[in-house]
Amino acid sequence: MDEDRKALLKNLPKIDEIILLLEKKDIYSLAPREIVKETCQKVVQRLRENIVGAAQKEAMESSLDAVSVAQVVEKLIKGLYHYRLRRVVNATGVILHTNLGRAPLCPEALQRIVEVGRGYSNLEFDLTRGERGHRYDHVREIICALTGAEDALIVNNNAAAVLLVLNTLAERKEVIISRGELIEIGGEFRIPEIMQKSAAIMREVGTTNCTRLGDYEKAIAANTGLILKVHTSNYRIVGFTEEADILSLVALGKKHGIPVMDDLGSGCLIDLEQYGLQHEPPVREALATGVDVVTFSGDKLLGGPQAGIIVGKQDILESVKRNPLNRALRIDKFTLAALEATMMHYLNPDDVVNKLRPLQALTEPIAVVKKRAAGLISKLRKAKLTSLEYSLKESFAAAGGGSLPTEKIPTFLVGIKSKKIKPSQMEARLRQVEVPVIVRVDKEEILIDLRTVIVDEFPLIIDGLRNCLTK
């Protein structure tokens, strides 16, 4: 090590010296002594590593005195009070944007979360009998009514639902599945890996593009525990294709006494074709085939909180409920409260698309979206952000969230150009405002997709643009 580095390392401020400066600023009103000391140690250690690894002497000499280090520590500790999980404006046009939290909750769901969370609740208490109850009873009846299922169970997401059912029905047994359905969902959820963790044995049949009923039947053996059908909700195979439908697989399962499972993935409770969208099998339609168990998500096309919903035959569901894994995967009172409120909207199927924001975004007439886009331009011009130019553009939005993968949903965008800053800079600055606005960037402008923006968010967009122009 050269002499300059040695000298800098020797002159690094002592921890006690930094703490003394922080104490004068009443640092312990912000954090306890242990956190202050650990933060000081981390900052000094980072400086030490920078000195050892720095390529130039100039890079080694920045912020090495006790005052500068104390300021860094104070900033880090104050930063602990800043919420990391924040509301954002989704102006991307991806309706069920996984990275942005997928489905926004309806007002009734939010109200129920606050009401249940502000005090105690009958989460696992039967008010009629005055004794311990089951948390799933709060939503079981309404889910069964809406889907036609004999029984229902809710866990924390659909991956958990698939894992739990596979482990219950096919631990150390073979699960027959088409090669064309060995899917991967965003976030690296892969069916083969979930199957491995469940202790089930994967038995692939057919090919990527063609799997026939006979392929399943040939694979049935003494150790077969389950036939699994997976809906390819986030992609489509087109061209020369063939697959065995769920009705045929149910008949095959009954013939050999093997349960059949249908993983719908995104899940849907209404017929989307009536709104001009492609067919997505509703849960009731899947259950009508006589399939033993169906799994789907609560926070995708259903429009509720993150949850994995398991519905099907009562004897199957009873076995799933008794699995010790169920306790590890169970949902809390807030998810139950939000899911119950969301489900109630489906009791009025003619109006549900107006009550749940994801469904409204998917089905809203293009003329309404265009009117909202023109309204945003009008509001922006009234805000007198003089360095900006606006344009109205036609485009396509996407469902996202592993749903309706080939659906191109017509939309209108507001293009915004700045005379002062590049679009990439504007996009980055919009991510740093109090309520971040997440936009798309296209060459010389940023794009705001009105398919995923509501009128109530216009002031947030305007404030965000104003703030990013004044930086």
Secondary structure as a PSIPRED ss2 file (coil, helix, strand):
# PSIPRED VFORMAT (PSIPRED V4.0)

   1 M C   1.000  0.000  0.000
   2 D C   1.000  0.000  0.000
   3 E H   0.000  1.000  0.000
   4 D H   0.000  1.000  0.000
   5 R H   0.000  1.000  0.000
   6 K H   0.000  1.000  0.000
   7 A H   0.000  1.000  0.000
   8 L H   0.000  1.000  0.000
   9 L H   0.000  1.000  0.000
  10 K H   0.000  1.000  0.000
  11 N C   1.000  0.000  0.000
  12 L C   1.000  0.000  0.000
  13 P C   1.000  0.000  0.000
  14 K C   1.000  0.000  0.000
  15 I H   0.000  1.000  0.000
  16 D H   0.000  1.000  0.000
  17 E H   0.000  1.000  0.000
  18 I H   0.000  1.000  0.000
  19 I H   0.000  1.000  0.000
  20 L H   0.000  1.000  0.000
  21 L H   0.000  1.000  0.000
  22 L H   0.000  1.000  0.000
  23 E H   0.000  1.000  0.000
  24 K H   0.000  1.000  0.000
  25 K C   1.000  0.000  0.000
  26 D C   1.000  0.000  0.000
  27 I H   0.000  1.000  0.000
  28 Y H   0.000  1.000  0.000
  29 S H   0.000  1.000  0.000
  30 L C   1.000  0.000  0.000
  31 A C   1.000  0.000  0.000
  32 P C   1.000  0.000  0.000
  33 R H   0.000  1.000  0.000
  34 E H   0.000  1.000  0.000
  35 I H   0.000  1.000  0.000
  36 V H   0.000  1.000  0.000
  37 K H   0.000  1.000  0.000
  38 E H   0.000  1.000  0.000
  39 T H   0.000  1.000  0.000
  40 C H   0.000  1.000  0.000
  41 Q H   0.000  1.000  0.000
  42 K H   0.000  1.000  0.000
  43 V H   0.000  1.000  0.000
  44 V H   0.000  1.000  0.000
  45 Q H   0.000  1.000  0.000
  46 R H   0.000  1.000  0.000
  47 L H   0.000  1.000  0.000
  48 R H   0.000  1.000  0.000
  49 E H   0.000  1.000  0.000
  50 N H   0.000  1.000  0.000
  51 I H   0.000  1.000  0.000
  52 V H   0.000  1.000  0.000
  53 G H   0.000  1.000  0.000
  54 A C   1.000  0.000  0.000
  55 A C   1.000  0.000  0.000
  56 Q C   1.000  0.000  0.000
  57 K H   0.000  1.000  0.000
  58 E H   0.000  1.000  0.000
  59 A H   0.000  1.000  0.000
  60 M H   0.000  1.000  0.000
  61 E C   1.000  0.000  0.000
  62 S C   1.000  0.000  0.000
  63 S C   1.000  0.000  0.000
  64 L C   1.000  0.000  0.000
  65 D C   1.000  0.000  0.000
  66 A H   0.000  1.000  0.000
  67 V H   0.000  1.000  0.000
  68 S H   0.000  1.000  0.000
  69 V H   0.000  1.000  0.000
  70 A H   0.000  1.000  0.000
  71 Q H   0.000  1.000  0.000
  72 V H   0.000  1.000  0.000
  73 V H   0.000  1.000  0.000
  74 E H   0.000  1.000  0.000
  75 K H   0.000  1.000  0.000
  76 L H   0.000  1.000  0.000
  77 I H   0.000  1.000  0.000
  78 K H   0.000  1.000  0.000
  79 G H   0.000  1.000  0.000
  80 L C   1.000  0.000  0.000
  81 Y C   1.000  0.000  0.000
  82 H C   1.000  0.000  0.000
  83 Y C   1.000  0.000  0.000
  84 R C   1.000  0.000  0.000
  85 L C   1.000  0.000  0.000
  86 R C   1.000  0.000  0.000
  87 R C   1.000  0.000  0.000
  88 V C   1.000  0.000  0.000
  89 V E   0.000  0.000  1.000
  90 N E   0.000  0.000  1.000
  91 A C   1.000  0.000  0.000
  92 T C   1.000  0.000  0.000
  93 G C   1.000  0.000  0.000
  94 V E   0.000  0.000  1.000
  95 I C   1.000  0.000  0.000
  96 L C   1.000  0.000  0.000
  97 H C   1.000  0.000  0.000
  98 T H   0.000  1.000  0.000
  99 N H   0.000  1.000  0.000
 100 L H   0.000  1.000  0.000
 101 G C   1.000  0.000  0.000
 102 R C   1.000  0.000  0.000
 103 A C   1.000  0.000  0.000
 104 P C   1.000  0.000  0.000
 105 L C   1.000  0.000  0.000
 106 C C   1.000  0.000  0.000
 107 P H   0.000  1.000  0.000
 108 E H   0.000  1.000  0.000
 109 A H   0.000  1.000  0.000
 110 L H   0.000  1.000  0.000
 111 Q H   0.000  1.000  0.000
 112 R H   0.000  1.000  0.000
 113 I H   0.000  1.000  0.000
 114 V H   0.000  1.000  0.000
 115 E H   0.000  1.000  0.000
 116 V H   0.000  1.000  0.000
 117 G H   0.000  1.000  0.000
 118 R C   1.000  0.000  0.000
 119 G C   1.000  0.000  0.000
 120 Y C   1.000  0.000  0.000
 121 S C   1.000  0.000  0.000
 122 N C   1.000  0.000  0.000
 123 L C   1.000  0.000  0.000
 124 E C   1.000  0.000  0.000
 125 F E   0.000  0.000  1.000
 126 D E   0.000  0.000  1.000
 127 L C   1.000  0.000  0.000
 128 T C   1.000  0.000  0.000
 129 R C   1.000  0.000  0.000
 130 G C   1.000  0.000  0.000
 131 E E   0.000  0.000  1.000
 132 R E   0.000  0.000  1.000
 133 G C   1.000  0.000  0.000
 134 H C   1.000  0.000  0.000
 135 R C   1.000  0.000  0.000
 136 Y C   1.000  0.000  0.000
 137 D H   0.000  1.000  0.000
 138 H H   0.000  1.000  0.000
 139 V H   0.000  1.000  0.000
 140 R H   0.000  1.000  0.000
 141 E H   0.000  1.000  0.000
 142 I H   0.000  1.000  0.000
 143 I H   0.000  1.000  0.000
 144 C H   0.000  1.000  0.000
 145 A H   0.000  1.000  0.000
 146 L H   0.000  1.000  0.000
 147 T H   0.000  1.000  0.000
 148 G C   1.000  0.000  0.000
 149 A C   1.000  0.000  0.000
 150 E C   1.000  0.000  0.000
 151 D E   0.000  0.000  1.000
 152 A E   0.000  0.000  1.000
 153 L E   0.000  0.000  1.000
 154 I E   0.000  0.000  1.000
 155 V E   0.000  0.000  1.000
 156 N C   1.000  0.000  0.000
 157 N C   1.000  0.000  0.000
 158 N H   0.000  1.000  0.000
 159 A H   0.000  1.000  0.000
 160 A H   0.000  1.000  0.000
 161 A H   0.000  1.000  0.000
 162 V H   0.000  1.000  0.000
 163 L H   0.000  1.000  0.000
 164 L H   0.000  1.000  0.000
 165 V H   0.000  1.000  0.000
 166 L H   0.000  1.000  0.000
 167 N H   0.000  1.000  0.000
 168 T H   0.000  1.000  0.000
 169 L H   0.000  1.000  0.000
 170 A H   0.000  1.000  0.000
 171 E C   1.000  0.000  0.000
 172 R C   1.000  0.000  0.000
 173 K C   1.000  0.000  0.000
 174 E E   0.000  0.000  1.000
 175 V E   0.000  0.000  1.000
 176 I E   0.000  0.000  1.000
 177 I E   0.000  0.000  1.000
 178 S E   0.000  0.000  1.000
 179 R H   0.000  1.000  0.000
 180 G H   0.000  1.000  0.000
 181 E H   0.000  1.000  0.000
 182 L C   1.000  0.000  0.000
 183 I C   1.000  0.000  0.000
 184 E E   0.000  0.000  1.000
 185 I E   0.000  0.000  1.000
 186 G C   1.000  0.000  0.000
 187 G C   1.000  0.000  0.000
 188 E C   1.000  0.000  0.000
 189 F E   0.000  0.000  1.000
 190 R E   0.000  0.000  1.000
 191 I H   0.000  1.000  0.000
 192 P H   0.000  1.000  0.000
 193 E H   0.000  1.000  0.000
 194 I H   0.000  1.000  0.000
 195 M H   0.000  1.000  0.000
 196 Q H   0.000  1.000  0.000
 197 K H   0.000  1.000  0.000
 198 S C   1.000  0.000  0.000
 199 A C   1.000  0.000  0.000
 200 A C   1.000  0.000  0.000
 201 I E   0.000  0.000  1.000
 202 M E   0.000  0.000  1.000
 203 R E   0.000  0.000  1.000
 204 E E   0.000  0.000  1.000
 205 V E   0.000  0.000  1.000
 206 G C   1.000  0.000  0.000
 207 T C   1.000  0.000  0.000
 208 T C   1.000  0.000  0.000
 209 N C   1.000  0.000  0.000
 210 C E   0.000  0.000  1.000
 211 T C   1.000  0.000  0.000
 212 R C   1.000  0.000  0.000
 213 L H   0.000  1.000  0.000
 214 G H   0.000  1.000  0.000
 215 D H   0.000  1.000  0.000
 216 Y H   0.000  1.000  0.000
 217 E H   0.000  1.000  0.000
 218 K H   0.000  1.000  0.000
 219 A H   0.000  1.000  0.000
 220 I C   1.000  0.000  0.000
 221 A C   1.000  0.000  0.000
 222 A C   1.000  0.000  0.000
 223 N C   1.000  0.000  0.000
 224 T E   0.000  0.000  1.000
 225 G E   0.000  0.000  1.000
 226 L E   0.000  0.000  1.000
 227 I E   0.000  0.000  1.000
 228 L E   0.000  0.000  1.000
 229 K E   0.000  0.000  1.000
 230 V E   0.000  0.000  1.000
 231 H C   1.000  0.000  0.000
 232 T C   1.000  0.000  0.000
 233 S C   1.000  0.000  0.000
 234 N C   1.000  0.000  0.000
 235 Y C   1.000  0.000  0.000
 236 R C   1.000  0.000  0.000
 237 I C   1.000  0.000  0.000
 238 V C   1.000  0.000  0.000
 239 G C   1.000  0.000  0.000
 240 F C   1.000  0.000  0.000
 241 T C   1.000  0.000  0.000
 242 E E   0.000  0.000  1.000
 243 E C   1.000  0.000  0.000
 244 A C   1.000  0.000  0.000
 245 D C   1.000  0.000  0.000
 246 I H   0.000  1.000  0.000
 247 L H   0.000  1.000  0.000
 248 S H   0.000  1.000  0.000
 249 L H   0.000  1.000  0.000
 250 V H   0.000  1.000  0.000
 251 A H   0.000  1.000  0.000
 252 L H   0.000  1.000  0.000
 253 G H   0.000  1.000  0.000
 254 K H   0.000  1.000  0.000
 255 K H   0.000  1.000  0.000
 256 H H   0.000  1.000  0.000
 257 G C   1.000  0.000  0.000
 258 I C   1.000  0.000  0.000
 259 P C   1.000  0.000  0.000
 260 V E   0.000  0.000  1.000
 261 M E   0.000  0.000  1.000
 262 D E   0.000  0.000  1.000
 263 D E   0.000  0.000  1.000
 264 L E   0.000  0.000  1.000
 265 G E   0.000  0.000  1.000
 266 S C   1.000  0.000  0.000
 267 G C   1.000  0.000  0.000
 268 C C   1.000  0.000  0.000
 269 L C   1.000  0.000  0.000
 270 I C   1.000  0.000  0.000
 271 D C   1.000  0.000  0.000
 272 L H   0.000  1.000  0.000
 273 E H   0.000  1.000  0.000
 274 Q H   0.000  1.000  0.000
 275 Y H   0.000  1.000  0.000
 276 G C   1.000  0.000  0.000
 277 L C   1.000  0.000  0.000
 278 Q C   1.000  0.000  0.000
 279 H C   1.000  0.000  0.000
 280 E C   1.000  0.000  0.000
 281 P C   1.000  0.000  0.000
 282 P C   1.000  0.000  0.000
 283 V H   0.000  1.000  0.000
 284 R H   0.000  1.000  0.000
 285 E H   0.000  1.000  0.000
 286 A H   0.000  1.000  0.000
 287 L H   0.000  1.000  0.000
 288 A C   1.000  0.000  0.000
 289 T C   1.000  0.000  0.000
 290 G C   1.000  0.000  0.000
 291 V C   1.000  0.000  0.000
 292 D C   1.000  0.000  0.000
 293 V E   0.000  0.000  1.000
 294 V E   0.000  0.000  1.000
 295 T E   0.000  0.000  1.000
 296 F E   0.000  0.000  1.000
 297 S E   0.000  0.000  1.000
 298 G C   1.000  0.000  0.000
 299 D C   1.000  0.000  0.000
 300 K C   1.000  0.000  0.000
 301 L C   1.000  0.000  0.000
 302 L C   1.000  0.000  0.000
 303 G C   1.000  0.000  0.000
 304 G C   1.000  0.000  0.000
 305 P C   1.000  0.000  0.000
 306 Q C   1.000  0.000  0.000
 307 A C   1.000  0.000  0.000
 308 G E   0.000  0.000  1.000
 309 I E   0.000  0.000  1.000
 310 I E   0.000  0.000  1.000
 311 V E   0.000  0.000  1.000
 312 G E   0.000  0.000  1.000
 313 K C   1.000  0.000  0.000
 314 Q H   0.000  1.000  0.000
 315 D H   0.000  1.000  0.000
 316 I H   0.000  1.000  0.000
 317 L H   0.000  1.000  0.000
 318 E H   0.000  1.000  0.000
 319 S H   0.000  1.000  0.000
 320 V H   0.000  1.000  0.000
 321 K H   0.000  1.000  0.000
 322 R H   0.000  1.000  0.000
 323 N C   1.000  0.000  0.000
 324 P C   1.000  0.000  0.000
 325 L H   0.000  1.000  0.000
 326 N H   0.000  1.000  0.000
 327 R H   0.000  1.000  0.000
 328 A H   0.000  1.000  0.000
 329 L H   0.000  1.000  0.000
 330 R E   0.000  0.000  1.000
 331 I C   1.000  0.000  0.000
 332 D C   1.000  0.000  0.000
 333 K H   0.000  1.000  0.000
 334 F H   0.000  1.000  0.000
 335 T H   0.000  1.000  0.000
 336 L H   0.000  1.000  0.000
 337 A H   0.000  1.000  0.000
 338 A H   0.000  1.000  0.000
 339 L H   0.000  1.000  0.000
 340 E H   0.000  1.000  0.000
 341 A H   0.000  1.000  0.000
 342 T H   0.000  1.000  0.000
 343 M H   0.000  1.000  0.000
 344 M H   0.000  1.000  0.000
 345 H H   0.000  1.000  0.000
 346 Y C   1.000  0.000  0.000
 347 L C   1.000  0.000  0.000
 348 N C   1.000  0.000  0.000
 349 P C   1.000  0.000  0.000
 350 D C   1.000  0.000  0.000
 351 D C   1.000  0.000  0.000
 352 V H   0.000  1.000  0.000
 353 V H   0.000  1.000  0.000
 354 N H   0.000  1.000  0.000
 355 K H   0.000  1.000  0.000
 356 L C   1.000  0.000  0.000
 357 R H   0.000  1.000  0.000
 358 P H   0.000  1.000  0.000
 359 L H   0.000  1.000  0.000
 360 Q H   0.000  1.000  0.000
 361 A H   0.000  1.000  0.000
 362 L H   0.000  1.000  0.000
 363 T H   0.000  1.000  0.000
 364 E C   1.000  0.000  0.000
 365 P C   1.000  0.000  0.000
 366 I H   0.000  1.000  0.000
 367 A H   0.000  1.000  0.000
 368 V H   0.000  1.000  0.000
 369 V H   0.000  1.000  0.000
 370 K H   0.000  1.000  0.000
 371 K H   0.000  1.000  0.000
 372 R H   0.000  1.000  0.000
 373 A H   0.000  1.000  0.000
 374 A H   0.000  1.000  0.000
 375 G H   0.000  1.000  0.000
 376 L H   0.000  1.000  0.000
 377 I H   0.000  1.000  0.000
 378 S H   0.000  1.000  0.000
 379 K H   0.000  1.000  0.000
 380 L H   0.000  1.000  0.000
 381 R H   0.000  1.000  0.000
 382 K H   0.000  1.000  0.000
 383 A C   1.000  0.000  0.000
 384 K C   1.000  0.000  0.000
 385 L C   1.000  0.000  0.000
 386 T C   1.000  0.000  0.000
 387 S C   1.000  0.000  0.000
 388 L E   0.000  0.000  1.000
 389 E E   0.000  0.000  1.000
 390 Y E   0.000  0.000  1.000
 391 S E   0.000  0.000  1.000
 392 L E   0.000  0.000  1.000
 393 K E   0.000  0.000  1.000
 394 E E   0.000  0.000  1.000
 395 S E   0.000  0.000  1.000
 396 F E   0.000  0.000  1.000
 397 A E   0.000  0.000  1.000
 398 A E   0.000  0.000  1.000
 399 A C   1.000  0.000  0.000
 400 G E   0.000  0.000  1.000
 401 G C   1.000  0.000  0.000
 402 G C   1.000  0.000  0.000
 403 S E   0.000  0.000  1.000
 404 L C   1.000  0.000  0.000
 405 P C   1.000  0.000  0.000
 406 T C   1.000  0.000  0.000
 407 E C   1.000  0.000  0.000
 408 K C   1.000  0.000  0.000
 409 I E   0.000  0.000  1.000
 410 P E   0.000  0.000  1.000
 411 T E   0.000  0.000  1.000
 412 F E   0.000  0.000  1.000
 413 L E   0.000  0.000  1.000
 414 V E   0.000  0.000  1.000
 415 G E   0.000  0.000  1.000
 416 I E   0.000  0.000  1.000
 417 K E   0.000  0.000  1.000
 418 S E   0.000  0.000  1.000
 419 K C   1.000  0.000  0.000
 420 K C   1.000  0.000  0.000
 421 I C   1.000  0.000  0.000
 422 K C   1.000  0.000  0.000
 423 P H   0.000  1.000  0.000
 424 S H   0.000  1.000  0.000
 425 Q H   0.000  1.000  0.000
 426 M H   0.000  1.000  0.000
 427 E H   0.000  1.000  0.000
 428 A H   0.000  1.000  0.000
 429 R H   0.000  1.000  0.000
 430 L H   0.000  1.000  0.000
 431 R C   1.000  0.000  0.000
 432 Q C   1.000  0.000  0.000
 433 V C   1.000  0.000  0.000
 434 E C   1.000  0.000  0.000
 435 V C   1.000  0.000  0.000
 436 P C   1.000  0.000  0.000
 437 V E   0.000  0.000  1.000
 438 I E   0.000  0.000  1.000
 439 V C   1.000  0.000  0.000
 440 R E   0.000  0.000  1.000
 441 V E   0.000  0.000  1.000
 442 D E   0.000  0.000  1.000
 443 K C   1.000  0.000  0.000
 444 E C   1.000  0.000  0.000
 445 E E   0.000  0.000  1.000
 446 I E   0.000  0.000  1.000
 447 L E   0.000  0.000  1.000
 448 I E   0.000  0.000  1.000
 449 D E   0.000  0.000  1.000
 450 L C   1.000  0.000  0.000
 451 R C   1.000  0.000  0.000
 452 T C   1.000  0.000  0.000
 453 V C   1.000  0.000  0.000
 454 I C   1.000  0.000  0.000
 455 V H   0.000  1.000  0.000
 456 D H   0.000  1.000  0.000
 457 E H   0.000  1.000  0.000
 458 F H   0.000  1.000  0.000
 459 P H   0.000  1.000  0.000
 460 L H   0.000  1.000  0.000
 461 I H   0.000  1.000  0.000
 462 I H   0.000  1.000  0.000
 463 D H   0.000  1.000  0.000
 464 G H   0.000  1.000  0.000
 465 L H   0.000  1.000  0.000
 466 R H   0.000  1.000  0.000
 467 N H   0.000  1.000  0.000
 468 C H   0.000  1.000  0.000
 469 L H   0.000  1.000  0.000
 470 T H   0.000  1.000  0.000
 471 K C   1.000  0.000  0.000
